[in-house]
Amino acid sequence: MDGWTLRRLARELNDALRGARIDRIYQPGERDLVLAVRSAHLGARRLYVSAHQQFARVHFLADERPDNPATPPMFCVLLRKHIEGGRIVRVTQPGWDRILEIEIEALDDLGDRRTYALVCEIMGRHSNIVLVETRDDQSRWIIDSAVRVSEDMSRYRSVLPGIPYVPPPPQSKKPVEACEPEDFLGVDPSAGASRANQMAIVEKLAGTGPVTAREILHRAIARTGSAEPTSIHRAALELRAAVEEGQEPPSVGLDGVGRAVECAPFRLTSRDRFAECETMSDAIRRLFADTGESLRQSRLARELVRAVREHMDRLRGKLVRLEQEWEDAAAEEALRVQAELLTAYAHQVPRGASEVELPNYYDDNRPLRIELDPALDAIANAQRLFRMAAKRKRARQWIEAEREHTLRDLRYLEDVLQALGDTSLENLEEVRRELEAQGFLAPTGRRGTGGGKRRPAESEPHAFRSSDGLVIRVGRNNIQNDRLTFRKADKRDLWLHVKDAPGSHVVIERGQADEIPERTIEEAAVLAAYFSRMRDSANVPVDVTEIRHVWKPNGARPGFALYDHQRTLYVTPERSLVESIVSRTVAGRETSDSR
């Protein structure tokens, strides 16, 4: 998020939030805030403000509801004391800096009107959220901040309660409106939109990031055929007008599978693919949703992910130890040969010898040196070697069984990790119960009313209707996968799963249809690829077979299945196609015949 993005965002938020009342303030994370705001023209909305070191941003939330701690942090308490119930006066951006200031008027404990500003500094790992009070002499004093910065941490400024607020250090760059063509003489006209040329513009224009610099170069080259200073200057001014006057809609740049990888306050014509968004807030929200920084990530989700990863690390360590033990036990065959040679040539072995060389009839009678226990005769030494060989043979059998068991557990936990991508509380609770039942988590001991255990209601898999009207069901976790495949599906239904990777079980309900259209099968394959670890890949292999050809081995973990009689489709889970399918959701009890 560069200064150009914040310029467009500040204008949008100022129009939307001016006069809005702050009903409630939440702090779901150490560096995250949610402001519940309300006004006559806006209605009730929630503004998300994050000073995350990698994903700092400001935008409206849609249906996301981040979990909040049982006890609000001290910064949240102070915000509630000073600005909860206040009204937003304006939202501004100082110059082209990566800073948003939300000015608020509120009443203090004595009923006197106070003016505050929530300063959102969107600056990478130096991001911060600072609450300041503007006094009568227009000086600004810090009440508190999400991240406190002491003198030892920064030579330029401190960010601590009770001291004057000092903005981040200014950069010696020109705002675009003050630039002249001569300022771009450092750009190499023959290098086009190269990284070096992009950085030359970034170093010259205030508030400009690589995305905006690339777009300026692209438009300049499209106009004149080369990156000439005059065309760059003109392109920059036109892009500024597009941002400040709203001449172009914001957009997100898309990768090969339709995932948003960057956003901008203008059309990203420099990318092969981009999608327009209604507002800058929508573009920012889509970007960070697609890059995996989901706002639904609750504390429970983080705990489950951490627990699963810790178990996976332990299992990988166990595999390394088993491989070493396997190598140590690999001498079983050599020990058995030595024992047989001692038995066959016992009469040639002198008593009390510490070693002996005997012809190895398994290797063209080449001499083989055998170490002996001097206290034992040849036959006793042979029996000792036979026992050592038998012990190592048993060890190899045990190691092989342990290795297979460990690999199965690793594959199972990979499936669980994939299921944790669905961060709805219902799914997380079901995954938690599954991990407890499988022994990977200690039971929580939660009880229902009356002291007896309350059986939780079975959650339902995703259900969508294909373009041909058939119902496609998608398991959301391993328990649902088992229930869907082995209890609820008809043996004539089609079953799909991504090949050789963790993912959801997908079932197409045949109903009374004699044949399932190929278009429906392809849509189900797209869902199987999307709800798997391969969702960001192209040409994903998906196996298709009938339910009657799918079975579960005895003692297998939840979600594990074997199958045959399959054919393989190759699909790309392109986002626009996925969105068109998942938009056709159906009620849990609807079937392919209830159209």
N, C-alpha and C positions, 0 to 999 in steps of 0.2 A: 504494500500500500504506500504509494508515493504521495507527494504533495498535490499532484493533479487529481488523484483519486479523492483525497480528502477535501479538495476544493469543491468538487461536485457533491460529495457526501454532506459537507457542511451546509451547502445551500438547500439540499433536500431536507435535512434534519431541521434546519431553521424554519422552513415553511411548514413542516409537519408538527414540530414540537413547540413552537412559539405559543405561549399561553397555556400549555398543558400542565396539569397538576401531577406531582409525583405521589402516587398513592402508597407505594411500598418499595423498599430496597432490600435486595438479597445479595449475598456473597457466596455463591456456590463453590468458588475456588479461591486460593490464596491471592490470585491476581485477576479475578473475574468478578464482575458486578452485573446484576440485572435490575433495571429500573422499571417498575410497573407504572405507566403513565396513562393519563386519561384527559381527553378534551372533547368538546362538542363536535368538532369536525374530524378528529382523529379516531374517536372511540377509545377503547381500551387496547393498549399495545404494550409490548415489553421490549425495552432497549437493552441489548447486550453490549457490555464494554469490557474488553479484555486487554490486559497488559502482559499477555503470555510472551515469553522470550522468543518464541518462533512464530506464533500465530496471533500476534496482537491485532485487534480489529475493533470496529464499532459497527453494529447493524441491528435492525429489528429482527426479533425472533418470529417464527411462524408457529408451529405446534411443538417446538422443543421446550422441554421443561427440565432444566438442569436440577439435580438433587441439591438440597441445601443442608448444611450441618445442623444437628439438633440445637447447638448453641452458636449463635452468630459470632463471627470474629469481632475483635475490638474495632477495626476499621468500619465494619458494617454498623456497629452500634453507634459510632460517632456520626456516620452519614445519616442514620435514622434520626438522631437527635437534632441535627442542624438543618437538613434539607428535606426530610420526609414531610409531605404536606405542602411544600413550597411550590411555586410556579416557575416554569422555565421562561426566561425573558428572551433569550436568543442563543443561537449556536453559531460560533464563529471559528475561523481559522486565521491565526496570525500570519500574514504574508503567505508564502508558499511552504511554510514549515509543516512537518508531519505532526501537527498538534491540533486537536479539537478542544474548544472551550465551551462548556455548557454553563451559561450564566443563569443563576437561580435566585429568586427572591423568596425569603421565608421569614416567619416570625420567630423570635427567640422566646425564652421562658417568660420574659416580662412583657411580651406582646409587641416589642419593638421590631421594626422591619430591618432585616439584614440582607446584604447582598453577598452571595457566594459564587464560586466558579468551580466546576468539576473539570480539571485539566487532564485531558487524555493525551499522553505523549506516546505516539505510535512509532517507536524507534528501535525495533529489533530487541536485542537482549537488554537494552537500556530502557525499555518501555516502562511506563509508570502511570498511575492514576493518582492525582493529587487534589485534595480538597483545600481550597484557599478562601479566605474571607477578604472582601474588598472594603477597606475602611473609608471614612469620610475624606481623608486626604488622598484617596485613590491608591494608597499603598496596599499590597497584597501579602497576607500573612498565612503561613501554612497551618492548617488545623491537624491534618495527618495525611498519610499516603499509603498506598498499597505496598510500596517498597520504600523503606527508609534508607537514605544514603548518607553516610557519615563522612567526615573530612578524610578519614583513612581510605574510603572507597572512591572518592572523586576529588581531584585537586581543583576543579572548576567551581563546584557548588555542592552544598549539602541540602538534603531534602529531609527535614526533621520538623516535628511539631514546634510551633512557637517562634519560628524565625521567618524573615521575609522570603517570599517566593522569588527565585531567580530562574528565568527560563533556561532551557538547554543552550549550550554555546552556539552562537550564530555561525553560519558557513559563509565563506567569501565567494558567493555565487550571485549571479545577476538574475533577477526575475525576468521571465520571458518578455514582458512588456518593455523592459529597458534594454534589451539586447539589440545589437546591430549585426548586419551580415559579417562584418569584420571579426566578430566574436567567434565565428565558426571556421576561421582559417586553419585551425588545427585539425580539421576533419579531412581525411584523404579522399578526394573525389573518386579515385580509382578503386577504392576498397569497398564501395557500396555500403550495405548495412552490416558491416563486420562488427565483431565484438569491440575492436579497438575504436571504431568510429562511434559506437554507442556510448562507450565510456568517456570519449571526448566530449560528447554532449552532456552526459551526466555530470561531469566535472565543471561544466560551464553554466548550466541552467539550474536555478534554485528549485528544489522540490522535485526534480526529475529523476525517475528510476529507469532501469534498463528497458522495461516494457514501453514506456512513453518515448524514450530515445529511439528505440527501434521503429516505432510507428512514425515518428517525425522523418527519419531517414527513408522509410519506405514510401511515404507520400512525396517527399522531395524527389526521389529517384523516379517515381511514376510520372512526375510532372515534366522533368527535364532530361531524364535518362542518366543522370549522375548526381552525386552528392555535392553539388556546388553550394558555397556559402549562402548565396542569395536565395536559392530554392529552399535550403534548410530553414533560413530565417522566415521565409514566407509560410512554409509548412507549419512551423512552430506557432506563428501568430494565428493561422487559421485553426489549428488544433485547440489553441487557447480559447478562441471564440466558440468553438463547438462545445467545449466543456462549460464555459461560464454562461453561455446563452442557451444551453440545452439543445443545440442544433442536431446532435446525434444521440442516440440512446446508449447507455452503458452496455457493455458486453463482456462475455467470458470467452477466452481462447480454449479450444477443445483439442484433445489429443486424438489418436487414431481410433479409440474406442468411445469417443464422445464424452470423456471426462474433462471437467473444467480444470485447467492448470494455471490460469492467470486471469485477472480481471482488469478492466480499464474503464474510465468514464467516457469512452468513445468507441466507435466501431473498430475492432482489431483487424483492420484490413491487411496487416502485415502477416497474419496467420492464414494457413490454408483453410482452417475451419474456425468459426466463431459463432456464438449464439447471442442475440440481443436480449437484454433484460429490461424490465419495466423501470426499475430504479437502481441506483448505485448500491443501495442496501441489499437488494435482491441478488445482485451480481456478487457482492462480497460473501453473502451467506451461501450461495451456490458453490463458490470457489472452495470455501473451507469445509463445506459438507462433502464435496467430492474428493478432497485431499485427505479425508479420513479423520479430520479433527472434529468428530461429531459432538454436538452439544448435549446429546443424550447420555454421554458417558458418565454414569453415576459412580459413586464410591463403590457400590457393589460390583459393578463391571470391572473397575480397576483392580479390586481385590481378587476377583475370580481370575482375571488375566494374569495377575502376578502369581497366584497360586499355581495355575496351570503351567506357566513358563518355568517356575521353580522345579516342579515335578519333571518337566521335560529336560531341564538341565541335569537333574540327578540321573534320569534314565540314560542320557547320552554319556554321562560319566561312567555309569555302570557298563554300558556297551564297550567303552575303552578298556575297562578292567577285565571284562570277559574275553576280549580279543587277546589281551596279554596272557591270561590264564590258558586260553586255547593254544597259544604258541608254546607255553611251558609244557602243556600236556601232549604236544605233537610227537614226543619221543617214544610214544607207546610202541610203535611198530619196531623201532630200532632196539628197544629193550627186549621185546619178544624174540627177535632174531638172535640176539646175544645169548639169551637163555637157552634157546634150542641148540646153538653151537656148543655151549658148555656141556649140555646133556649128551650130545653126540660124541664129543671128543674129551669126555671126562678123564679118560685114561692118559691123556697127553698133558693134563694140567698138574703141575707140581704143587704139592701141599705147601701152604704158607706164602704163595706168590701174591703180589699186590696187583699184577696185571699179566695178561697173556695174549699172544697173537695166535689166532686160529684161522684156517681157511674158511671163507664164507661161500658155501655152496649155493647161496642165493645170488652171488655176484661173481660167477666164473672162478671161484676158489681164490679170489684175491684175499690177502691177509687182512684180518679185522682185529684191531686192538680192543681188548675188553678189560675194564678195571674190575678188580676183585677185592673182596674183604679177606685179608690174610688169615683171619681167625676161622674161616669156613672152608670146607672142601669144595670141589667143583660142583657137585650136585646141590649142595646147600646154597652156593652162590647162584646157581641156575634158578632154584626155587625163589630166592630173594628177588631176582630180576623178573621172574614170572609174576610175582605179587605186585611189584612196582608197575609192570605193564598193565595188569588188570586194573589197578587203581587209577592209572591215567586214562584207561579206556572208559571207565565209569565216569571219570571227571569230564571227559570230552562229551559223553552223552548228556551229562547234567548241564554243561556249559551250552551245548547246542539247544537244549530245551529252554534254558534261561534266556538265551539270546533271542529265540523266537518269541518268547513271552514278552520280553522287553520291547522288541520291535512292534508287537501288537499294541502294547500300551502306548508307545509313542504315536502310532497311527491313530489310536483312539483320541489321545489328547490333542492331536492336530485337528481332528474333527470338532472337538469341543471348542478349541480356539476359534475355528471358523464360525461356529454357532454363536459365539459371544459377539460377533459383529452386529447381531440384532440386540440392541441395548434396551429394549422395552423391559419394564420391570417384571412383567409376566414371564418373559423368556428367561431373564436372568435368574429368577427364583427357581424355575424349573431346572435350569442347568446346575444351579447350586445343589438342589436336591439330588440330581443325578450324580454329581461328584461325591456327595456324601454317601449315597448308596454304593458307589463303586470303591469307596475307601480312600479317595484322594483328598477329602476334606473331613474334618471332625464334625460330627452332628452338632447342630446349633441347639437342639433341645427345645425348640419352639413348640408350644402347646396351644391348643384351641381352648374354647370356653369349657367350663365344667371339669377341667383337669384332664380330659381325654384328648388323644391326638385327633386332630381334625384333618381328614383326607382332603388335600387341595384339589380343586376342580381341574379336569384335564383341559389343557390349552389346545387351541385349534391351529392347524397349519395354515399357511397362506393359501388362499383360493382365488383363482383368476379364471375368467372365461376367454377362451381362444377366439380368434377371428371367425371360426366356424361354429362357435356356440358350445363347444365342449369345455368341461371344467378341468382345470389343471391345478393340482394341489402340490404345495412345496413345504416339506418339513423344515421347521425352524431350529431344531436341535436334535440330538440323537434319540431322545425318548420319543419325540414326535415322528422321527424317521421310522423307528421300529413299529410304532402304532399304525402309521399310515401304510407301510409296506406289508406288514405281516398280520394285521388285524382288520383293517378297514377296506383295503383295496380288493377288488374282484380279480380272480385269476386271469381274466381276459384283458384287464387294464394294461396299459403300457407303462413301463418303469424306465426312468432315465437317471443317469448319474454321470458326472464328469469322470473321465478316464484317469485312473492312477493319481488322484488328488482328493483332498478332503472337500466335501460339499454336501448339499442337501439331497435327499431323495425326492424325486419329482414323479408324480403319477398323473397320467391322463385317464380320466374316467371314460370308459367306452360307452356305458349306458346301453341303449338298444341299437347303437350304430354297428353295422356290419364291418365297416372299415373306418379307420381314423385318417382324416385328410393329412397329406404330407405337410401342409402349411401349419396345422396344429402341432404336429410333431416337431417341426422346426422352431416354433415359438416356445414349446416346452424345453427344447434343447438350449435355447437362448437363456431361459430361466435357470436351467441346471448349471450353465456356465457362469451366470451372474451370481447365483447363490453358492459360490464355491471360492476356493482360494485363487482360481484362475480368472476372476472377474475383470481384471485389468489387462488380460491378454487377448490376442487375436488368434483366430483359427483354433479354438479350443475343442479338443476331441470329447465327444459326449456319447456314451454307450446307451443303446435303446434295446429293450427286450420286453417280453410279457412277464407279468407278475408270477406266473406259474413257473418261470425259469429262474426265480430268485429265491434263495434260501439262506437260513442263518445257522452257522455251525453251533454245535452244543458248547455252552460255556463262553460264547463270544461276548465281547463288550457291546453295550447299546450302540446302535447305528451301523454295526458291521454286517455286511452281507456278501454272499458269493452269488454269481450268476453265470449263465451261459446262453447260447443261441442269440447273442447280441449282434447288432450292426452298429457302426460308428459314424456319427455325423460330425462335421467340423463347422463351428459357428463362432461368430464374434459378438459378444454381448454389448453391442453399441447402445449407448445410453438412451437415445431417442426411441429406439425399438423397445427397449426394456420398459421405458416409461409408458409407452402406448399399451403394452400388455398389462402392466400392473395397475393401470388406471381402470381396467375392467374387473374390479374386485367383485366377488359374489359372497352372499351370506353363507355361513358355515354349513347349513343344512341343504343348500341348493345342490342339485346334481346336473349331470349332462342332459337328463331327460326333463328337467323342470324349466325349460326355456319358454 
